Amino acid sequence: MVAKKKKQQGHYCRICSEYKANEQFSGKGHSRHICKECRSLPDDVKADMVRCNEVERAVFKCPMSRQDWELLEKYAKKYKDKESGQFAQDMLDMKRGNQTPDEDMEEDDVLIEGIYEEETIPFGKATLI
């Protein structure tokens, strides 16, 4: 017996990249796959969110193609003052291994080192279990 394919309730929004219920879409939003919340956003914000989604899709491909690298570099240069450009630059740095350690990360490392310190036990007092 063939298992039935489970249907997804709702639609996938192309802008915010989430699955949402049918009630979250209205009119032409169903066919365009754009939810009510995203339709009310300004066009430049929508375009920036779409670019962020494209960057995320390209980054998490394994292995990345030459076109994916070029896309990231293009967005990093062209949109460096917007969120998508900064995200693309961060992802390029991460993939190339040029990460600069954040100040928050350094504080976390110091805390972790303090937690896992082992005390030294003199050899004569050590007992075997």
N, C-alpha and C positions, 0 to 999 in steps of 0.2 A: 504494500500500500504506500502511495506517495504522500509524503508529508505536505501539508498545506503551507503556502508561503505566508508569513505573517505580514500583514499590511501595516504600514506606518500611519498612525493617525496624525493628520495635519500636513504641514508643508515645511520645506527647508527654506529659510530666508537667505537670500544671496548676500545681503548686506551684513547682517550680524552673525551669519553662519550658525544659526540655531534651528532646531526643529521646534515648531510652535503649533499649537492647536489651530483648527480651522477658524475659530472665532477671532484669532489674532490677525487674520487676513480679511481684506474687504475688497469688493469689486474686482478691479483689474489686478489687484495685488496677488490674487490666487494664481493667475496665469504668468505674472512677472516674477513671482516668488519673492515678493517684498512685503514684509509685515507692516501693520499700521504704524508702529513706533518708528520704523526706519523711513517710511514714506514722509513723515513729518520733519525729518532732518534736512538741513540745507544740503544742496548738491555737492559742495566741496567736502563736507564731512562724510557723505555717503561714498564718494570716490576714494577718500582716504581709507575708510574702513575696508572697502573692496581690495585696495592695494595691500593693506595689512594681511588680509586673508590669502591673497596670492603669494605674498612673501612667506607666510607660515606654511602653505602647501608646498612651496618649492624647497624650503629648508628641511622639512621632514621627509623628503624623498630620499631613498637610499638606493643607489648612489645618485648624487645630483648630476644632472646633465650640464653641458656647457651653456645651454640656453637659460637654465636656472641660475647659474652664476652670473650671467650677463644681466638677467632681470634684477637680481639683487644689487649689482653694481650700478645699474641704471637708476633704480629707485633711490639708492643711497646718495647719488650725485644730484639728481633732478629734484627730489623732494626732501632735501636735508633739513629744511625748516619745519617740516610737518612730521606727524607721528609715524607715518609709514616709512619715511626716509630714515628716521632715527632707528626704527625697528630693523630695517634692512641693514643698516650699518652695524648695529649690535649683532645681528645674526652672522654677517660677514666676519666680524671680529671673532665670534665664537667658533665658526667653522675653520678659520685660519689659525686659531690658537693665539690670537693677539689680545686676549682679554686682559683688561686692567682690573686688578682686584678692587672691589668696592670697599669703602671704609666699614660698612656694616659687616661684610664678610670677615674682615680682619678681627673685628670685635668678637664675632662668633667663634673664630679659631682660638682666641685667647681664652674664652670661657670654656670651650671644650677641653683645651689643654689643662686647665685648672681642675676640671671635674675628674679626669681620668689619670691623675697622678697616682703612682703606686708608691707606697712607703717601702723603704728598704728594711728588711729583717736581717739582723745579724745571723751569720751562718750557724752559730752554736744554738740559737733559740728556734731555728726552723725545725719543724717536725713533719714527718711524712705521714700521710693518711693511709 
